[in-house]
Amino acid sequence: MTTFSDIGNLMCLYLDDIDPGEGTQASEFLIKAAAQQLNAAGGRNWLPAVVKETDKDRYEVIGNSFVYAVAEAAGLEKIWCIIADDSETTATIAKTLAGEAIPQINLSTASRDDIQAALQYLLEKPGSGLTGIKLAVATNRLEEAPRQYWKTLDPIATLKCGITKGKKLDALKQIFYLIPQPLPEVIQDPALLQTLTVGELKKMAKKRELTGYTKMKKPDLVNLLSQ
């Protein structure tokens, strides 16, 4: 496997020793046109591919997959590569920096500016499914919500901010992830109580030794627990 001294090095590797990994989503035209330019410029890829070693003298592309595809189409025998470690974190950041993956932010702790910027990105992205929502409204509702305790993004659909379950909520999963904090022992915030299931609300009522909750529906349970 990769030695410590190899990691971070720029090395010229045989293309036959490199697995393309997930490959690139670029069109055939872009790859072939770039390959022609590469050959016309002397066949040296000044922008290296990012690879990890998978076995002795065997490698796999984890970033800049387009560079590998162009080099292959150009018929290059060798390609310049940066050697990276084999961690999942490194593979993720390599794809992100190469523009092959969308960076995500932790919605549990995201600032208002970060939330607004993320939503703005999706609004401007063709086919994102978020067309029609009001940026200011959605940003404010998300910022004010008890998102630090959410385990999924589903509560967003209840915020009345124009983001409903389905394509719109799925779009947010491209840019947000959650690292929830533990729930407080006693919860009285109605907004947070609304995100819990009826079963969870009844367990809380039982733990607090409240009465009359067994046949209550969710609105009544929320009202009871918020007192």
KETI-31151 format. One record per residue (C-alpha): x, y, z; residue number from 1. Coordinates in Angstrom, 3 decimals, m for minus. Example, Ala and Ser with C-alpha at 12.3 -4.5 7.8 and 13.67 -1.06 7.14 Angstrom:
<pt><px>12.300</px><py>m4.500</py><pz>7.800</pz><i>1</i></pt>
<pt><px>13.670</px><py>m1.060</py><pz>7.140</pz><i>2</i></pt>
END
This chain:
<pt><px>0.000</px><py>0.000</py><pz>0.000</pz><i>1</i></pt>
<pt><px>0.963</px><py>3.658</py><pz>m0.180</pz><i>2</i></pt>
<pt><px>3.921</px><py>4.493</py><pz>2.033</pz><i>3</i></pt>
<pt><px>3.945</px><py>7.625</py><pz>4.122</pz><i>4</i></pt>
<pt><px>6.655</px><py>9.077</py><pz>1.879</pz><i>5</i></pt>
<pt><px>4.464</px><py>8.657</py><pz>m1.265</pz><i>6</i></pt>
<pt><px>1.462</px><py>10.554</py><pz>0.086</pz><i>7</i></pt>
<pt><px>1.361</px><py>14.079</py><pz>m1.260</pz><i>8</i></pt>
<pt><px>3.917</px><py>13.369</py><pz>m3.977</pz><i>9</i></pt>
<pt><px>3.480</px><py>14.203</py><pz>m7.644</pz><i>10</i></pt>
<pt><px>4.267</px><py>11.049</py><pz>m9.627</pz><i>11</i></pt>
<pt><px>4.115</px><py>10.097</py><pz>m13.273</pz><i>12</i></pt>
<pt><px>2.285</px><py>6.753</py><pz>m13.392</pz><i>13</i></pt>
<pt><px>1.497</px><py>4.316</py><pz>m16.179</pz><i>14</i></pt>
<pt><px>m2.131</px><py>4.622</py><pz>m17.209</pz><i>15</i></pt>
<pt><px>m2.415</px><py>0.816</py><pz>m17.274</pz><i>16</i></pt>
<pt><px>m1.665</px><py>0.782</py><pz>m13.529</pz><i>17</i></pt>
<pt><px>m4.580</px><py>3.067</py><pz>m12.687</pz><i>18</i></pt>
<pt><px>m8.234</px><py>2.111</py><pz>m12.213</pz><i>19</i></pt>
<pt><px>m10.599</px><py>4.948</py><pz>m13.237</pz><i>20</i></pt>
<pt><px>m12.735</px><py>4.480</py><pz>m10.112</pz><i>21</i></pt>
<pt><px>m16.209</px><py>6.006</py><pz>m10.441</pz><i>22</i></pt>
<pt><px>m15.237</px><py>7.739</py><pz>m13.668</pz><i>23</i></pt>
<pt><px>m16.504</px><py>11.072</py><pz>m14.953</pz><i>24</i></pt>
<pt><px>m19.967</px><py>12.252</py><pz>m15.958</pz><i>25</i></pt>
<pt><px>m18.513</px><py>14.515</py><pz>m18.653</pz><i>26</i></pt>
<pt><px>m19.837</px><py>14.139</py><pz>m22.197</pz><i>27</i></pt>
<pt><px>m17.936</px><py>12.236</py><pz>m24.877</pz><i>28</i></pt>
<pt><px>m17.526</px><py>15.477</py><pz>m26.821</pz><i>29</i></pt>
<pt><px>m15.780</px><py>17.256</py><pz>m23.927</pz><i>30</i></pt>
<pt><px>m13.469</px><py>14.310</py><pz>m23.323</pz><i>31</i></pt>
<pt><px>m12.484</px><py>13.894</py><pz>m26.989</pz><i>32</i></pt>
<pt><px>m12.115</px><py>17.627</py><pz>m27.629</pz><i>33</i></pt>
<pt><px>m9.943</px><py>18.013</py><pz>m24.525</pz><i>34</i></pt>
<pt><px>m7.896</px><py>14.977</py><pz>m25.598</pz><i>35</i></pt>
<pt><px>m7.144</px><py>16.645</py><pz>m28.936</pz><i>36</i></pt>
<pt><px>m6.034</px><py>19.813</py><pz>m27.156</pz><i>37</i></pt>
<pt><px>m3.901</px><py>17.788</py><pz>m24.750</pz><i>38</i></pt>
<pt><px>m2.099</px><py>16.032</py><pz>m27.593</pz><i>39</i></pt>
<pt><px>m1.636</px><py>19.295</py><pz>m29.477</pz><i>40</i></pt>
<pt><px>m0.070</px><py>20.838</py><pz>m26.364</pz><i>41</i></pt>
<pt><px>2.509</px><py>18.089</py><pz>m25.968</pz><i>42</i></pt>
<pt><px>0.544</px><py>15.444</py><pz>m24.059</pz><i>43</i></pt>
<pt><px>1.434</px><py>16.565</py><pz>m20.559</pz><i>44</i></pt>
<pt><px>m1.447</px><py>16.894</py><pz>m18.103</pz><i>45</i></pt>
<pt><px>m0.470</px><py>19.947</py><pz>m16.088</pz><i>46</i></pt>
<pt><px>m3.509</px><py>19.350</py><pz>m13.902</pz><i>47</i></pt>
<pt><px>m2.874</px><py>15.997</py><pz>m12.161</pz><i>48</i></pt>
<pt><px>m5.381</px><py>13.312</py><pz>m11.297</pz><i>49</i></pt>
<pt><px>m5.708</px><py>12.403</py><pz>m7.609</pz><i>50</i></pt>
<pt><px>m5.164</px><py>8.707</py><pz>m6.884</pz><i>51</i></pt>
<pt><px>m4.831</px><py>6.321</py><pz>m3.969</pz><i>52</i></pt>
<pt><px>m2.760</px><py>3.135</py><pz>m3.992</pz><i>53</i></pt>
<pt><px>m4.894</px><py>m0.015</py><pz>m3.823</pz><i>54</i></pt>
<pt><px>m2.128</px><py>m2.601</py><pz>m4.101</pz><i>55</i></pt>
<pt><px>1.566</px><py>m2.663</py><pz>m4.888</pz><i>56</i></pt>
<pt><px>1.980</px><py>m0.373</py><pz>m7.911</pz><i>57</i></pt>
<pt><px>m1.791</px><py>m0.302</py><pz>m8.448</pz><i>58</i></pt>
<pt><px>m3.851</px><py>2.872</py><pz>m8.096</pz><i>59</i></pt>
<pt><px>m7.406</px><py>4.179</py><pz>m8.269</pz><i>60</i></pt>
<pt><px>m8.604</px><py>7.654</py><pz>m9.256</pz><i>61</i></pt>
<pt><px>m10.431</px><py>9.460</py><pz>m6.437</pz><i>62</i></pt>
<pt><px>m10.411</px><py>13.010</py><pz>m7.830</pz><i>63</i></pt>
<pt><px>m10.099</px><py>14.803</py><pz>m11.189</pz><i>64</i></pt>
<pt><px>m11.594</px><py>11.821</py><pz>m13.006</pz><i>65</i></pt>
<pt><px>m12.030</px><py>14.002</py><pz>m16.095</pz><i>66</i></pt>
<pt><px>m8.245</px><py>14.331</py><pz>m16.360</pz><i>67</i></pt>
<pt><px>m7.866</px><py>10.545</py><pz>m16.374</pz><i>68</i></pt>
<pt><px>m10.600</px><py>10.138</py><pz>m19.022</pz><i>69</i></pt>
<pt><px>m8.980</px><py>12.766</py><pz>m21.256</pz><i>70</i></pt>
<pt><px>m5.528</px><py>11.192</py><pz>m20.876</pz><i>71</i></pt>
<pt><px>m6.969</px><py>7.807</py><pz>m21.793</pz><i>72</i></pt>
<pt><px>m8.761</px><py>9.245</py><pz>m24.838</pz><i>73</i></pt>
<pt><px>m5.530</px><py>10.983</py><pz>m25.860</pz><i>74</i></pt>
<pt><px>m3.725</px><py>7.645</py><pz>m25.800</pz><i>75</i></pt>
<pt><px>m1.178</px><py>8.737</py><pz>m23.200</pz><i>76</i></pt>
<pt><px>1.071</px><py>6.042</py><pz>m21.800</pz><i>77</i></pt>
<pt><px>1.671</px><py>7.861</py><pz>m18.501</pz><i>78</i></pt>
<pt><px>m0.161</px><py>10.506</py><pz>m16.513</pz><i>79</i></pt>
<pt><px>0.843</px><py>12.846</py><pz>m13.717</pz><i>80</i></pt>
<pt><px>m0.924</px><py>12.103</py><pz>m10.437</pz><i>81</i></pt>
<pt><px>m0.999</px><py>13.308</py><pz>m6.849</pz><i>82</i></pt>
<pt><px>m0.811</px><py>10.390</py><pz>m4.417</pz><i>83</i></pt>
<pt><px>m3.409</px><py>10.621</py><pz>m1.622</pz><i>84</i></pt>
<pt><px>m4.117</px><py>8.417</py><pz>1.369</pz><i>85</i></pt>
<pt><px>m6.949</px><py>5.887</py><pz>1.193</pz><i>86</i></pt>
<pt><px>m9.333</px><py>7.425</py><pz>3.747</pz><i>87</i></pt>
<pt><px>m12.978</px><py>8.134</py><pz>2.936</pz><i>88</i></pt>
<pt><px>m12.535</px><py>11.734</py><pz>4.078</pz><i>89</i></pt>
<pt><px>m9.720</px><py>12.294</py><pz>1.601</pz><i>90</i></pt>
<pt><px>m11.761</px><py>10.804</py><pz>m1.246</pz><i>91</i></pt>
<pt><px>m14.702</px><py>13.066</py><pz>m0.400</pz><i>92</i></pt>
<pt><px>m12.662</px><py>16.266</py><pz>m0.250</pz><i>93</i></pt>
<pt><px>m10.783</px><py>15.320</py><pz>m3.443</pz><i>94</i></pt>
<pt><px>m14.076</px><py>14.998</py><pz>m5.331</pz><i>95</i></pt>
<pt><px>m15.386</px><py>18.208</py><pz>m3.793</pz><i>96</i></pt>
<pt><px>m12.287</px><py>20.238</py><pz>m4.698</pz><i>97</i></pt>
<pt><px>m12.371</px><py>18.793</py><pz>m8.214</pz><i>98</i></pt>
<pt><px>m15.979</px><py>19.946</py><pz>m8.613</pz><i>99</i></pt>
<pt><px>m17.188</px><py>16.341</py><pz>m8.884</pz><i>100</i></pt>
<pt><px>m19.243</px><py>16.392</py><pz>m5.685</pz><i>101</i></pt>
<pt><px>m21.406</px><py>19.020</py><pz>m3.993</pz><i>102</i></pt>
<pt><px>m20.068</px><py>20.110</py><pz>m0.598</pz><i>103</i></pt>
<pt><px>m22.494</px><py>19.659</py><pz>2.298</pz><i>104</i></pt>
<pt><px>m22.973</px><py>21.623</py><pz>5.512</pz><i>105</i></pt>
<pt><px>m24.244</px><py>20.524</py><pz>8.914</pz><i>106</i></pt>
<pt><px>m27.747</px><py>21.975</py><pz>9.216</pz><i>107</i></pt>
<pt><px>m27.709</px><py>21.231</py><pz>12.952</pz><i>108</i></pt>
<pt><px>m25.246</px><py>24.086</py><pz>13.518</pz><i>109</i></pt>
<pt><px>m25.286</px><py>26.084</py><pz>10.257</pz><i>110</i></pt>
<pt><px>m25.403</px><py>29.868</py><pz>10.504</pz><i>111</i></pt>
<pt><px>m28.149</px><py>31.916</py><pz>8.880</pz><i>112</i></pt>
<pt><px>m25.737</px><py>33.055</py><pz>6.162</pz><i>113</i></pt>
<pt><px>m24.753</px><py>29.451</py><pz>5.398</pz><i>114</i></pt>
<pt><px>m28.387</px><py>28.359</py><pz>5.181</pz><i>115</i></pt>
<pt><px>m29.250</px><py>31.239</py><pz>2.879</pz><i>116</i></pt>
<pt><px>m26.248</px><py>30.616</py><pz>0.630</pz><i>117</i></pt>
<pt><px>m27.090</px><py>26.904</py><pz>0.368</pz><i>118</i></pt>
<pt><px>m30.716</px><py>27.593</py><pz>m0.526</pz><i>119</i></pt>
<pt><px>m29.650</px><py>30.261</py><pz>m3.025</pz><i>120</i></pt>
<pt><px>m27.369</px><py>27.708</py><pz>m4.694</pz><i>121</i></pt>
<pt><px>m30.246</px><py>25.262</py><pz>m5.094</pz><i>122</i></pt>
<pt><px>m32.623</px><py>27.941</py><pz>m6.338</pz><i>123</i></pt>
<pt><px>m30.160</px><py>28.847</py><pz>m9.088</pz><i>124</i></pt>
<pt><px>m29.357</px><py>25.241</py><pz>m9.975</pz><i>125</i></pt>
<pt><px>m31.365</px><py>24.016</py><pz>m13.008</pz><i>126</i></pt>
<pt><px>m33.704</px><py>21.157</py><pz>m12.175</pz><i>127</i></pt>
<pt><px>m33.231</px><py>21.377</py><pz>m8.419</pz><i>128</i></pt>
<pt><px>m36.985</px><py>21.399</py><pz>m7.809</pz><i>129</i></pt>
<pt><px>m36.886</px><py>24.387</py><pz>m5.463</pz><i>130</i></pt>
<pt><px>m38.258</px><py>26.908</py><pz>m7.928</pz><i>131</i></pt>
<pt><px>m41.040</px><py>28.994</py><pz>m6.485</pz><i>132</i></pt>
<pt><px>m39.962</px><py>29.084</py><pz>m2.854</pz><i>133</i></pt>
<pt><px>m39.256</px><py>32.419</py><pz>m1.190</pz><i>134</i></pt>
<pt><px>m35.616</px><py>32.533</py><pz>m0.129</pz><i>135</i></pt>
<pt><px>m36.090</px><py>34.883</py><pz>2.836</pz><i>136</i></pt>
<pt><px>m39.048</px><py>32.910</py><pz>4.216</pz><i>137</i></pt>
<pt><px>m37.334</px><py>29.525</py><pz>3.882</pz><i>138</i></pt>
<pt><px>m34.113</px><py>30.863</py><pz>5.411</pz><i>139</i></pt>
<pt><px>m35.899</px><py>32.369</py><pz>8.407</pz><i>140</i></pt>
<pt><px>m37.997</px><py>29.273</py><pz>9.080</pz><i>141</i></pt>
<pt><px>m34.959</px><py>26.992</py><pz>8.942</pz><i>142</i></pt>
<pt><px>m32.884</px><py>29.264</py><pz>11.155</pz><i>143</i></pt>
<pt><px>m35.607</px><py>29.504</py><pz>13.810</pz><i>144</i></pt>
<pt><px>m36.456</px><py>25.781</py><pz>13.808</pz><i>145</i></pt>
<pt><px>m35.070</px><py>23.435</py><pz>16.524</pz><i>146</i></pt>
<pt><px>m32.874</px><py>21.786</py><pz>13.876</pz><i>147</i></pt>
<pt><px>m30.104</px><py>20.985</py><pz>16.371</pz><i>148</i></pt>
<pt><px>m32.248</px><py>18.030</py><pz>17.540</pz><i>149</i></pt>
<pt><px>m33.487</px><py>16.769</py><pz>14.182</pz><i>150</i></pt>
<pt><px>m32.525</px><py>13.245</py><pz>13.142</pz><i>151</i></pt>
<pt><px>m33.825</px><py>13.669</py><pz>9.579</pz><i>152</i></pt>
<pt><px>m34.731</px><py>16.585</py><pz>7.317</pz><i>153</i></pt>
<pt><px>m38.426</px><py>15.566</py><pz>7.292</pz><i>154</i></pt>
<pt><px>m39.500</px><py>18.272</py><pz>9.822</pz><i>155</i></pt>
<pt><px>m38.676</px><py>20.892</py><pz>7.183</pz><i>156</i></pt>
<pt><px>m41.875</px><py>19.892</py><pz>5.369</pz><i>157</i></pt>
<pt><px>m43.900</px><py>21.089</py><pz>8.388</pz><i>158</i></pt>
<pt><px>m42.334</px><py>24.579</py><pz>8.545</pz><i>159</i></pt>
<pt><px>m44.702</px><py>26.088</py><pz>5.932</pz><i>160</i></pt>
<pt><px>m41.780</px><py>27.544</py><pz>4.008</pz><i>161</i></pt>
<pt><px>m42.669</px><py>26.142</py><pz>0.593</pz><i>162</i></pt>
<pt><px>m40.459</px><py>23.058</py><pz>0.949</pz><i>163</i></pt>
<pt><px>m42.630</px><py>19.952</py><pz>0.926</pz><i>164</i></pt>
<pt><px>m41.854</px><py>16.246</py><pz>0.952</pz><i>165</i></pt>
<pt><px>m40.769</px><py>14.787</py><pz>m2.345</pz><i>166</i></pt>
<pt><px>m38.512</px><py>16.455</py><pz>m4.885</pz><i>167</i></pt>
<pt><px>m38.054</px><py>19.689</py><pz>m2.912</pz><i>168</i></pt>
<pt><px>m37.030</px><py>17.953</py><pz>0.300</pz><i>169</i></pt>
<pt><px>m34.805</px><py>15.544</py><pz>m1.633</pz><i>170</i></pt>
<pt><px>m33.009</px><py>18.548</py><pz>m3.139</pz><i>171</i></pt>
<pt><px>m32.010</px><py>19.721</py><pz>0.341</pz><i>172</i></pt>
<pt><px>m30.425</px><py>16.338</py><pz>1.044</pz><i>173</i></pt>
<pt><px>m27.807</px><py>17.219</py><pz>m1.576</pz><i>174</i></pt>
<pt><px>m26.416</px><py>20.052</py><pz>0.545</pz><i>175</i></pt>
<pt><px>m27.442</px><py>19.443</py><pz>4.171</pz><i>176</i></pt>
<pt><px>m26.612</px><py>16.728</py><pz>6.672</pz><i>177</i></pt>
<pt><px>m27.400</px><py>16.497</py><pz>10.394</pz><i>178</i></pt>
<pt><px>m25.432</px><py>15.728</py><pz>13.547</pz><i>179</i></pt>
<pt><px>m28.214</px><py>15.942</py><pz>16.148</pz><i>180</i></pt>
<pt><px>m27.677</px><py>16.894</py><pz>19.765</pz><i>181</i></pt>
<pt><px>m29.304</px><py>14.781</py><pz>22.514</pz><i>182</i></pt>
<pt><px>m32.836</px><py>15.864</py><pz>23.356</pz><i>183</i></pt>
<pt><px>m33.284</px><py>17.732</py><pz>26.661</pz><i>184</i></pt>
<pt><px>m34.798</px><py>15.781</py><pz>29.564</pz><i>185</i></pt>
<pt><px>m37.831</px><py>18.091</py><pz>29.581</pz><i>186</i></pt>
<pt><px>m39.065</px><py>19.634</py><pz>26.338</pz><i>187</i></pt>
<pt><px>m41.611</px><py>22.458</py><pz>26.395</pz><i>188</i></pt>
<pt><px>m40.850</px><py>24.106</py><pz>23.060</pz><i>189</i></pt>
<pt><px>m43.961</px><py>23.531</py><pz>20.867</pz><i>190</i></pt>
<pt><px>m41.904</px><py>23.735</py><pz>17.663</pz><i>191</i></pt>
<pt><px>m39.647</px><py>20.924</py><pz>18.858</pz><i>192</i></pt>
<pt><px>m42.533</px><py>18.868</py><pz>20.215</pz><i>193</i></pt>
<pt><px>m44.209</px><py>19.069</py><pz>16.798</pz><i>194</i></pt>
<pt><px>m41.277</px><py>17.222</py><pz>15.232</pz><i>195</i></pt>
<pt><px>m41.744</px><py>14.190</py><pz>17.492</pz><i>196</i></pt>
<pt><px>m44.044</px><py>11.234</py><pz>16.925</pz><i>197</i></pt>
<pt><px>m47.189</px><py>10.585</py><pz>18.962</pz><i>198</i></pt>
<pt><px>m45.449</px><py>7.613</py><pz>20.577</pz><i>199</i></pt>
<pt><px>m42.485</px><py>9.754</py><pz>21.625</pz><i>200</i></pt>
<pt><px>m44.809</px><py>12.430</py><pz>23.017</pz><i>201</i></pt>
<pt><px>m46.739</px><py>9.890</py><pz>25.070</pz><i>202</i></pt>
<pt><px>m43.506</px><py>8.485</py><pz>26.499</pz><i>203</i></pt>
<pt><px>m42.541</px><py>11.994</py><pz>27.588</pz><i>204</i></pt>
<pt><px>m45.943</px><py>12.549</py><pz>29.165</pz><i>205</i></pt>
<pt><px>m45.633</px><py>9.269</py><pz>31.049</pz><i>206</i></pt>
<pt><px>m42.133</px><py>10.115</py><pz>32.251</pz><i>207</i></pt>
<pt><px>m43.367</px><py>13.476</py><pz>33.543</pz><i>208</i></pt>
<pt><px>m46.244</px><py>11.681</py><pz>35.264</pz><i>209</i></pt>
<pt><px>m48.879</px><py>13.717</py><pz>33.441</pz><i>210</i></pt>
<pt><px>m52.467</px><py>12.462</py><pz>33.288</pz><i>211</i></pt>
<pt><px>m55.044</px><py>12.028</py><pz>30.540</pz><i>212</i></pt>
<pt><px>m52.524</px><py>11.691</py><pz>27.724</pz><i>213</i></pt>
<pt><px>m53.219</px><py>8.095</py><pz>26.665</pz><i>214</i></pt>
<pt><px>m56.086</px><py>8.941</py><pz>24.271</pz><i>215</i></pt>
<pt><px>m54.813</px><py>12.358</py><pz>23.180</pz><i>216</i></pt>
<pt><px>m53.997</px><py>13.219</py><pz>19.591</pz><i>217</i></pt>
<pt><px>m50.811</px><py>15.018</py><pz>18.639</pz><i>218</i></pt>
<pt><px>m52.050</px><py>18.646</py><pz>18.943</pz><i>219</i></pt>
<pt><px>m53.352</px><py>17.979</py><pz>22.449</pz><i>220</i></pt>
<pt><px>m50.146</px><py>16.170</py><pz>23.465</pz><i>221</i></pt>
<pt><px>m48.053</px><py>19.090</py><pz>22.246</pz><i>222</i></pt>
<pt><px>m50.260</px><py>21.505</py><pz>24.195</pz><i>223</i></pt>
<pt><px>m50.035</px><py>19.351</py><pz>27.330</pz><i>224</i></pt>
<pt><px>m46.256</px><py>18.956</py><pz>27.217</pz><i>225</i></pt>
<pt><px>m45.612</px><py>22.609</py><pz>26.413</pz><i>226</i></pt>
<pt><px>m47.209</px><py>23.746</py><pz>29.708</pz><i>227</i></pt>
END
